[in-house]
Amino acid sequence: MKGKIVLKVGGSLVSGDNLLPLCHTISSLGKRHSLLVVPGGGQYADLVRMHYRKYCLSESTSHLMAILAMEQQAYLLANLIPGSRMVHNPRAFAAGNTRGVFVWAGFSYLAHCDKLAASWEVTSDSMAAFVSCVVGAELLVLLKDQDGVLNADPRFSPGTSLIPRVTRKELSRYRCTDSQFARYLPPNTSCWVINGNQPQRLIQLLDQGKTLGTEVV
């Protein structure tokens, strides 16, 4: 792929055992692709959710705190991805044509953005879809801790199976993304959901156009 690519690194991957191999894979792919990494909130966002429930915080306050959670993860990923550069305004990434890896620390941009609803229904997945529109991304890849969109929650249904293709409208039926994701996903941006614990699948997707995972059509 020759266009710009957005990689959303799910927060669950940060607390797993395969983050470093994934980061080194992303670094290597940056030598032949233009990549913008969007972090999830991970454990920091979970703490915000706990405080939201415990102290009955407002949606707007929780929204800003959750974006700050993503910001912390951004600094972590920028440190772990060799050769990566931090970017605060996604338009700076959109304006460039160079290959490489840029990690988005988006608080300063999103804190004053009124195009995203301040709601727990808008998570880092929707923010990655939104920034894909801002930068004119050819492809958005959601890297998660499962193989793609599953037909049931594996925590409660051991006999789950992978759905290889799903429409944008069908996404809301499953627990893989937030309910607003399809709303923010640009119509001209391709989208895949794949397992970030298997970095070779990301290599295959970016170099060959397909891999084991779920294509959002």
PATORKOL-60632 format. One record per residue (C-alpha): residue in one letter; x, y, z. Coordinates in steps of 0.5 Angstrom, whole numbers, padded with zeros to 4 digits, always signed. Example, Ala and Ser with C-alpha at 12.3 -4.5 7.8 and 13.67 -1.06 7.14 Angstrom:
REM residues 2
A+0025-0009+0016/S+0027-0002+0014/
//
This chain:
REM residues 217
M+0000+0000+0000/K+0003+0007-0002/G-0002+0011+0002/K-0002+0013+0009/I-0004+0008+0014/V-0007+0009+0021/L-0005+0003+0026/K-0010+0003+0033/V-0006-0001+0038/G-0011-0003+0043/G-0010-0002+0050/S-0010-0009+0052/L-0004-0011+0048/V+0000-0006+0052/S-0001-0010+0058/G+0000-0017+0055/D+0007-0020+0053/N+0007-0019+0046/L+0008-0011+0046/L+0015-0011+0044/P+0015-0015+0038/L+0009-0011+0035/C+0013-0005+0036/H+0019-0007+0033/T+0015-0010+0027/I+0011-0003+0026/S+0018+0000+0026/S+0021-0004+0021/L+0014-0003+0017/G+0015+0004+0017/K+0021+0004+0013/R+0017+0002+0007/H+0010+0005+0009/S+0007+0012+0012/L+0004+0010+0019/L+0001+0014+0024/V+0000+0010+0031/V-0006+0011+0035/P-0006+0009+0042/G-0012+0006+0046/G-0013+0008+0053/G-0011+0001+0057/Q-0011+0001+0064/Y-0011+0008+0065/A-0017+0009+0061/D-0020+0003+0066/L-0018+0008+0072/V-0022+0013+0069/R-0028+0009+0068/M-0027+0007+0076/H-0027+0014+0078/Y-0033+0016+0073/R-0037+0011+0077/K-0035+0012+0084/Y-0035+0020+0084/C-0041+0021+0078/L-0036+0025+0074/S-0039+0028+0068/E-0038+0026+0061/S-0034+0031+0059/T-0029+0031+0065/S-0029+0023+0064/H-0028+0024+0056/L-0022+0029+0057/M-0019+0024+0062/A-0020+0018+0058/I-0016+0022+0052/L-0010+0024+0057/A-0010+0016+0058/M-0009+0015+0051/E-0003+0021+0051/Q+0000+0017+0057/Q+0000+0011+0052/A+0003+0015+0046/Y+0009+0017+0050/L+0010+0009+0052/L+0009+0007+0045/A+0014+0012+0042/N+0019+0010+0047/L+0018+0003+0045/I+0018+0004+0037/P+0025+0005+0035/G+0026+0011+0030/S+0018+0013+0031/R+0017+0021+0032/M+0011+0024+0036/V+0006+0028+0033/H+0001+0032+0036/N-0003+0035+0030/P-0005+0030+0026/R-0005+0035+0020/A+0002+0035+0021/F+0002+0028+0019/A-0003+0029+0013/A+0002+0034+0010/G+0008+0030+0010/N+0009+0025+0004/T+0015+0021+0008/R+0015+0014+0010/G+0016+0013+0018/V+0012+0012+0024/F+0009+0017+0028/V+0005+0016+0034/W-0001+0021+0036/A-0001+0024+0042/G-0008+0027+0041/F-0010+0031+0047/S-0008+0038+0045/Y-0012+0037+0039/L-0018+0033+0041/A-0019+0037+0048/H-0022+0043+0043/C-0025+0039+0038/D-0033+0039+0038/K-0034+0033+0032/L-0033+0028+0037/A-0038+0026+0042/A-0036+0027+0050/S-0039+0020+0051/W-0036+0013+0053/E-0040+0011+0047/V-0034+0014+0043/T-0027+0010+0045/S-0020+0010+0042/D-0023+0006+0036/S-0028+0012+0034/M-0022+0017+0035/A-0018+0013+0031/A-0023+0013+0025/F-0024+0020+0026/V-0017+0021+0025/S-0017+0017+0019/C-0021+0022+0016/V-0017+0028+0018/V-0011+0025+0015/G-0014+0022+0009/A-0012+0015+0011/E-0012+0009+0006/L-0013+0004+0011/L-0014+0003+0018/V-0012-0003+0022/L-0015-0004+0029/L-0010-0008+0033/K-0013-0012+0038/D-0012-0018+0043/Q-0017-0023+0039/D-0016-0025+0031/G-0022-0020+0029/V-0029-0019+0030/L-0032-0026+0033/N-0039-0028+0033/A-0040-0028+0041/D-0036-0026+0047/P-0030-0031+0048/R-0031-0030+0055/F-0038-0033+0056/S-0038-0037+0049/P-0032-0042+0048/G-0035-0044+0042/T-0033-0037+0038/S-0031-0037+0031/L-0028-0031+0027/I-0032-0027+0022/P-0028-0026+0016/R-0032-0020+0013/V-0037-0015+0016/T-0041-0009+0014/R-0040-0003+0018/K-0047-0003+0020/E-0047-0010+0022/L-0041-0008+0027/S-0045-0005+0032/R-0048-0012+0033/Y-0041-0015+0036/R-0037-0012+0042/C-0031-0011+0038/T-0031-0004+0037/D-0035+0002+0040/S-0042+0003+0038/Q-0040+0010+0034/F-0034+0007+0030/A-0038+0006+0024/R-0040+0013+0024/Y-0033+0016+0024/L-0030+0011+0019/P-0029+0015+0013/P-0033+0012+0007/N-0026+0011+0003/T-0022+0008+0008/S-0021+0001+0008/C-0021-0002+0015/W-0019-0009+0018/V-0019-0012+0025/I-0013-0016+0027/N-0009-0020+0032/G-0004-0015+0035/N-0001-0021+0038/Q+0001-0024+0032/P+0005-0018+0028/Q+0007-0023+0022/R-0001-0021+0020/L+0000-0014+0020/I+0006-0015+0016/Q+0002-0019+0011/L-0004-0014+0011/L+0001-0008+0009/D+0005-0012+0004/Q+0000-0017+0001/G-0007-0013+0002/K-0010-0019+0006/T-0009-0023+0012/L-0013-0027+0018/G-0017-0022+0021/T-0024-0019+0019/E-0025-0014+0014/V-0030-0008+0015/V-0033-0007+0008/
//
